Structures are given as structure tokens and as C-alpha cells.
Amino acid sequence: MVLYDRYSRPVTSLRIAVTPECNFDCVFCHNEGFVGHAKNLLTASEIARVTSILMQFGVRKVKLTGGEPMTRHDIVEITQKLGAMHPDDLAMTTNGTRIEQVASQLKEAGMKRLNISLHSLKEERFKWITTNVRFQETLRAIKTSIDVGMTPVKLNMVLLKDYNTDEIWDMVEYAGSLGGGDKAILQLIELVPIDVEFYRRFHYDPTPIESLLKEKASSVRVRELQNRPQYALPNGVKVELVKPVHNVSFCIANNRMRITHDGKFRPCLMRDDNMVDFLKVLRDGSSDEAIAAQFVKSVWLREPYYKLPEVKPAPTIAVK
């Protein structure tokens, strides 16, 4: 059974922010929409319980995010509990912290693949973007992840105009040196307009690079998730383009539900006025059905952030 929102979008993917804390301070970070101080963190058992309930509604893909999920001491336990449910995909977005030390444990626990943030191959640029000096640690984390089989590793590169866009093809070569193909995929990400002034200064329109990728690609695949195009280049490297800004095609194909670290369903990253709090229900001894009801409510509230004016919601959500 899969729930479809009022815009006919199935909810089959779950993104769980296990903490708002991060040991990096990236200049463009949207913190999964969180502002404030960490409190009421979902426990490993609570994360497992709510995920299990959502999987009964057809959720099959789970991704752990933060903040930085690897700052949680129990990240392997969380992975073990989720891995035991055998989702079709269990992934994590990370800056690479501690990956060298626990990569094998994560793999054995059920982690299938990682997204690792790498916004520049130049150490000084990396330091400015992340406000951190762990460049070499990040590179080692990428190699270790590939070595233990948590692949494909996706290299997340947020594009910043006049700062790192001259490195795109260097990054393609780097992905190739890691094995390309299904070993390392380069993911080019459009800057999201969280801070207006920063966005004006650094937003890079990906259209020119998209044209070049189309020209060079030996094949093009459009992913079901958010209609993301993925370009396979002649050297075997795959490049995925994430264009969320003013992109109705992106939003209409969004199949994700987000969960905040403190127990809220978040239907849209760009909004904080339609979240559904399930923490109290989770902790007051309520049944799984009561938690499921909160999930159904959050699916009802889902709405594409960017959409055509003529796109209207249906009066009810659908179950298929």
C-alpha cells in the first residue's frame, strides 16, 4: 500500500535528520530547514519504530542526514535497526567524519551507499566553504567507502558561481580516478535560496553545464526521483544534475517525506509552516495507528513548492 498526496505524488522515500548538529559550518548550509538548538533527539529505537510504520505504507528508501549524522555516537546502532528492515535502499549523506573508522561496521549493519560532500578539490577552497580543515579526511572517507563496497559513493558538489564552477571537469576526472561508473557518481547541486544575499552572489545557473553534459554524454537517464537527469560520459563517469530552484518538473516528481531530529514530519524542505509533530504521540504510549494517522496528515499537507498555476490539488489523498 502506497500513499499518494493530493498532487498524485507517491511517498516512497524517507529522509531522516538524526541530528541538527554538525562539525562543519558550510557557508550555504540550509540545516534541513532547522534553526535553533538540539533537543528531543529521536532515539535509535524511535527512529526504527516510525520507519517501520512508514514502510507499511510503501516507503522503501531511507536516507540518514543531519546536521552531520556521523556525530551521533549510536549511528551504527541506528543503521543496524534500519538495515534489519531490509529497505530497498539505505543511504546516508555525510561529510566523511569517522567513516574511515566505522565504514566496515556500517556496511555490515546494512548501509548500502553514501553521499559524501566534496565541494572543491582545492584545500583552501574546501576550508572556506566548510569552515573546516578536514579535506584529507574527506578524501580518505571517499576511498574507504568505495573499498568496503558502500557504492556508488555520490560526490555532492554545490555549485558556487565564480568560486568552484571552474572545477567541474576536474571533479569529473576525480570521479573517474575512483572507478567512475557505479563506484563514484558526481552530483552537481544547484544552490538553494536560503540566504537572499548569498544566493544573489553565488547562485550559478546550471543550464550551461547541462548543455555541455548533453553534448558530451554517451547516454542520458532521467531518474524517477525529482526527474533528475543523469549523464553517462564516454570515460564511464556518471554526472547527476540536481536543479531544484524554480523547477516544477523537480517538485512534481518529489517522492520524499522528511523527518526532523525532534520528531516532526516535514513535507517540504522550503517550508516550516506545515510540519506535523508526532513526537508526543510517539512517547505517550500511543499505538502505531496513532503515529500512522500523523503521517497520513502530513501526506495530505504535501504540496509542490514550485508548480504551475493551473496545477490544482485533488480533494483527497489516494491509496494504491
PEDA-V219798 format. One record per backbone hydrogen bond with DSSP energy under -1.0 kcal/mol. NH is the residue of the N-H (numbers start at 1). CO is the residue of the C=O. E is the energy in kcal/mol with one decimal. If there is no record, write none. Layout:
nh->NH co->CO e->E
nh->NH co->CO e->E
//
This chain:
nh->3 co->57 e->-1.0
nh->4 co->318 e->-3.3
nh->5 co->9 e->-2.4
nh->8 co->5 e->-1.9
nh->11 co->3 e->-2.3
nh->12 co->255 e->-1.2
nh->13 co->255 e->-1.9
nh->14 co->61 e->-3.0
nh->15 co->257 e->-2.5
nh->16 co->63 e->-3.0
nh->17 co->259 e->-2.8
nh->18 co->65 e->-2.4
nh->25 co->130 e->-2.8
nh->27 co->129 e->-2.3
nh->29 co->26 e->-1.4
nh->33 co->30 e->-2.9
nh->34 co->31 e->-2.6
nh->42 co->261 e->-2.4
nh->47 co->43 e->-2.6
nh->48 co->44 e->-2.1
nh->49 co->45 e->-2.3
nh->50 co->46 e->-2.4
nh->51 co->47 e->-1.9
nh->52 co->48 e->-2.4
nh->53 co->49 e->-2.0
nh->54 co->50 e->-2.2
nh->55 co->51 e->-2.3
nh->57 co->54 e->-1.5
nh->58 co->55 e->-1.4
nh->59 co->54 e->-1.6
nh->60 co->12 e->-2.6
nh->61 co->12 e->-1.6
nh->62 co->89 e->-2.7
nh->63 co->14 e->-2.4
nh->64 co->91 e->-2.5
nh->65 co->16 e->-3.2
nh->68 co->21 e->-3.3
nh->71 co->68 e->-2.1
nh->72 co->69 e->-1.7
nh->75 co->72 e->-1.4
nh->78 co->74 e->-2.6
nh->79 co->75 e->-2.2
nh->80 co->76 e->-2.6
nh->81 co->77 e->-2.4
nh->82 co->78 e->-2.2
nh->83 co->79 e->-3.3
nh->84 co->80 e->-1.8
nh->85 co->82 e->-1.5
nh->86 co->83 e->-1.5
nh->88 co->60 e->-1.5
nh->89 co->60 e->-1.4
nh->91 co->62 e->-2.5
nh->93 co->64 e->-2.6
nh->94 co->115 e->-2.9
nh->99 co->96 e->-1.6
nh->102 co->98 e->-1.8
nh->103 co->99 e->-1.8
nh->106 co->102 e->-2.6
nh->107 co->103 e->-2.5
nh->108 co->104 e->-2.5
nh->109 co->105 e->-1.9
nh->111 co->106 e->-2.5
nh->112 co->90 e->-2.7
nh->113 co->90 e->-1.2
nh->115 co->92 e->-3.1
nh->116 co->154 e->-2.9
nh->117 co->94 e->-2.1
nh->118 co->156 e->-2.7
nh->126 co->122 e->-2.9
nh->127 co->123 e->-2.4
nh->128 co->124 e->-2.0
nh->129 co->125 e->-2.7
nh->130 co->126 e->-2.6
nh->131 co->127 e->-1.8
nh->138 co->134 e->-2.0
nh->139 co->135 e->-2.1
nh->140 co->136 e->-2.3
nh->141 co->137 e->-2.2
nh->142 co->138 e->-2.0
nh->143 co->139 e->-2.0
nh->144 co->140 e->-2.8
nh->145 co->141 e->-2.3
nh->146 co->142 e->-1.8
nh->147 co->143 e->-2.5
nh->148 co->144 e->-2.0
nh->150 co->145 e->-2.4
nh->151 co->149 e->-1.8
nh->153 co->183 e->-2.7
nh->154 co->114 e->-2.5
nh->155 co->185 e->-3.1
nh->156 co->116 e->-2.0
nh->157 co->187 e->-2.8
nh->159 co->189 e->-2.6
nh->161 co->202 e->-3.1
nh->163 co->160 e->-2.0
nh->164 co->160 e->-1.9
nh->167 co->164 e->-2.0
nh->171 co->167 e->-2.6
nh->172 co->168 e->-1.7
nh->173 co->169 e->-2.0
nh->174 co->170 e->-2.2
nh->175 co->171 e->-2.5
nh->176 co->172 e->-2.0
nh->177 co->173 e->-2.1
nh->178 co->174 e->-1.1
nh->179 co->176 e->-1.5
nh->180 co->175 e->-2.3
nh->181 co->236 e->-2.2
nh->183 co->180 e->-3.3
nh->184 co->180 e->-1.2
nh->185 co->153 e->-2.4
nh->186 co->238 e->-2.2
nh->187 co->155 e->-2.8
nh->188 co->240 e->-2.8
nh->189 co->157 e->-2.8
nh->190 co->242 e->-2.6
nh->194 co->192 e->-2.2
nh->199 co->195 e->-2.6
nh->200 co->196 e->-2.3
nh->201 co->197 e->-2.0
nh->202 co->198 e->-2.6
nh->203 co->199 e->-2.5
nh->210 co->206 e->-2.5
nh->211 co->207 e->-2.3
nh->212 co->208 e->-1.9
nh->213 co->209 e->-2.5
nh->214 co->210 e->-2.3
nh->215 co->211 e->-2.0
nh->216 co->212 e->-2.3
nh->217 co->213 e->-2.3
nh->218 co->232 e->-3.0
nh->219 co->232 e->-1.2
nh->221 co->230 e->-2.8
nh->223 co->228 e->-3.6
nh->226 co->253 e->-2.9
nh->228 co->225 e->-1.6
nh->230 co->221 e->-3.4
nh->231 co->239 e->-3.4
nh->232 co->219 e->-2.6
nh->233 co->237 e->-3.0
nh->236 co->233 e->-2.4
nh->239 co->231 e->-2.8
nh->240 co->186 e->-3.2
nh->241 co->229 e->-2.3
nh->242 co->188 e->-3.0
nh->247 co->244 e->-1.0
nh->251 co->247 e->-1.9
nh->252 co->248 e->-2.4
nh->254 co->251 e->-1.8
nh->257 co->13 e->-2.1
nh->258 co->266 e->-1.6
nh->259 co->15 e->-2.7
nh->260 co->264 e->-2.6
nh->263 co->260 e->-1.6
nh->265 co->276 e->-3.1
nh->266 co->258 e->-3.3
nh->271 co->268 e->-1.3
nh->276 co->265 e->-2.3
nh->278 co->263 e->-2.6
nh->279 co->263 e->-1.3
nh->282 co->278 e->-2.4
nh->283 co->279 e->-2.0
nh->284 co->280 e->-1.3
nh->286 co->281 e->-1.1
nh->291 co->287 e->-1.4
nh->292 co->288 e->-2.7
nh->293 co->289 e->-1.9
nh->294 co->290 e->-1.2
nh->295 co->291 e->-1.7
nh->296 co->292 e->-2.7
nh->297 co->293 e->-2.0
nh->298 co->294 e->-2.0
nh->299 co->295 e->-2.2
nh->300 co->296 e->-2.0
nh->301 co->297 e->-1.4
nh->302 co->299 e->-1.1
nh->311 co->308 e->-1.9
nh->314 co->6 e->-2.4
nh->318 co->4 e->-2.3
nh->320 co->2 e->-2.5
//
